[in-house]
């Protein structure tokens, strides 16, 4: 799926009622809604900034891994 700027209708970033973390929802003109958890967007931003600002890197690939030993409050599944 390739989402272009002209395919977008709205972008909503919010902390939903009853939640503690951000959710980011892309709403496309065809009515499709794609919602990402805060950790996913944070990883996307870190990867974007790394590639954009690094003098030699042209690609970062993050893979979803299930972590057995993790920091308190962190999800079991992480993009690393």
N, C-alpha and C positions, 0 to 999 in steps of 0.2 A: 504494500500500500504506500503510495506516495501522496502526501498531503501538501498541497501548495497553499500559499497565502490566500489565493482567491477561493479556495475550498472552505476556508474558515468562516464561521458566522460569529462565534463568541469564544472567549477564553475566560474561565472563572477560576480564581484562586481564592480558597476560603478555608476556614476551620469550621466544618459542619457542627451543628448543635450536637452536644454529647460526645464530641471527639476532642482530642488534644493536638492532633497533627494536621498539617495542611493537606488539602486535596486540590489537585489541578484538573479541571475538566475542559477538554477541547470539544466544542460543539460545532459540527460541520454543517454546511448549508443543506445537505441532504437529510439532516436530522440525527445523524450518527453522533453519539456522545462517547468519548473516551476519557475515563478518569484514572489519574495516576496518584499513588500515595506519595507523601512528602519525600521519602527515602529515594524513590525512583527519580524524581525531578532533581533532587540534590546530587545524585550520581551523574545525571545527564549534564547538569551545570558544571560540575567539576571536570568531567571529561571534555566538555566543550571548551572551557577556559584553558585546560591543559594543551589541547591541540591548537587553539587560537594563539596562545602566547609563547609556546615552546619554539625555539629557533629551528629545531630539526624534526620534531614529531609531526606526522601528518595523519596519524590514526591512533585511536584508543579503542580497545575492545574490552567491554566488561561482560562477565558471564555470571549467571545466577548460581550461587553456591549455597548449600545448606551447611550452616556452621554449628558445630557441636559446642565449642567453647567461644562464648561471645560476651561482650560487655553487658552489664545489667541494663535492661530497657531496650536493647537492640533486638530486632526481629531475627528469627532463625534463618531466614532466607535473605541473602545480600548479593547485590551486584558488585563483584570485585574483579 
